[in-house]
Amino acid sequence: MSVAKTSEIIASSPRGFDEAVKVGISRAQKTLTNIKSAWVENQHVEVDGRGEIQEFRVHLKITFLPEE
């Protein structure tokens, strides 16, 4: 029987949502082992005063198997 845990991460990128997801997973791998999946719970953009997108942000939930 396996037990899975989740960790929440907020990541960002100036290039797009896909890149923000990759940044978040890459960061999670520095402290979590056995990552099995991730899902985007929320996403939004930061906009400057001219209405141009400055940053894409994602709220991720990372699922991993803890070490036994």
C-alpha positions as CSV (number, residue, x, y, z in Angstrom):
1,M,0.0,0.0,0.0
2,S,1.4,3.4,-0.9
3,V,0.8,6.7,0.9
4,A,1.1,9.9,-1.2
5,K,1.6,13.4,0.1
6,T,1.0,16.8,-1.6
7,S,3.0,20.0,-1.4
8,E,1.8,23.4,-2.7
9,I,4.1,25.6,-4.7
10,I,3.5,29.0,-6.4
11,A,5.8,29.5,-9.3
12,S,6.2,32.2,-11.9
13,S,7.7,33.0,-15.3
14,P,7.8,36.0,-17.6
15,R,7.4,33.6,-20.6
16,G,4.1,31.8,-20.0
17,F,2.1,29.3,-17.9
18,D,3.9,26.3,-19.3
19,E,7.2,27.7,-18.3
20,A,5.9,28.6,-14.8
21,V,4.8,24.9,-14.3
22,K,8.3,23.7,-15.4
23,V,9.9,26.2,-12.9
24,G,7.7,24.9,-10.1
25,I,8.3,21.3,-10.7
26,S,12.1,21.9,-11.1
27,R,12.1,23.7,-7.7
28,A,10.1,21.0,-6.1
29,Q,12.6,18.4,-7.2
30,K,15.3,20.1,-5.1
31,T,13.6,19.2,-1.9
32,L,11.1,16.4,-2.7
33,T,11.8,12.9,-4.0
34,N,9.5,10.5,-5.8
35,I,7.4,13.2,-7.5
36,K,4.5,11.4,-9.3
37,S,2.3,14.2,-10.6
38,A,1.4,17.9,-10.4
39,W,-1.8,19.8,-11.1
40,V,-2.5,23.4,-11.6
41,E,-4.9,24.5,-9.0
42,N,-5.0,28.2,-10.1
43,Q,-3.3,30.5,-12.6
44,H,-3.1,34.2,-13.0
45,V,-1.1,37.0,-14.5
46,E,0.5,40.2,-13.1
47,V,-0.1,43.2,-15.4
48,D,1.7,46.5,-15.5
49,G,0.0,50.0,-15.7
50,R,-0.2,49.8,-19.5
51,G,-2.0,46.5,-19.5
52,E,1.0,44.4,-20.5
53,I,1.6,41.0,-18.9
54,Q,4.6,41.1,-16.7
55,E,4.5,37.6,-15.1
56,F,2.5,34.4,-15.4
57,R,1.9,32.6,-12.1
58,V,0.7,29.1,-11.3
59,H,-0.4,27.5,-8.0
60,L,0.7,23.9,-8.2
61,K,-0.1,20.9,-6.0
62,I,2.8,18.4,-6.3
63,T,2.0,14.7,-5.4
64,F,5.0,12.6,-4.2
65,L,5.6,9.4,-2.3
66,P,7.5,9.9,1.0
67,E,10.6,7.9,1.7
68,E,9.9,4.9,4.0
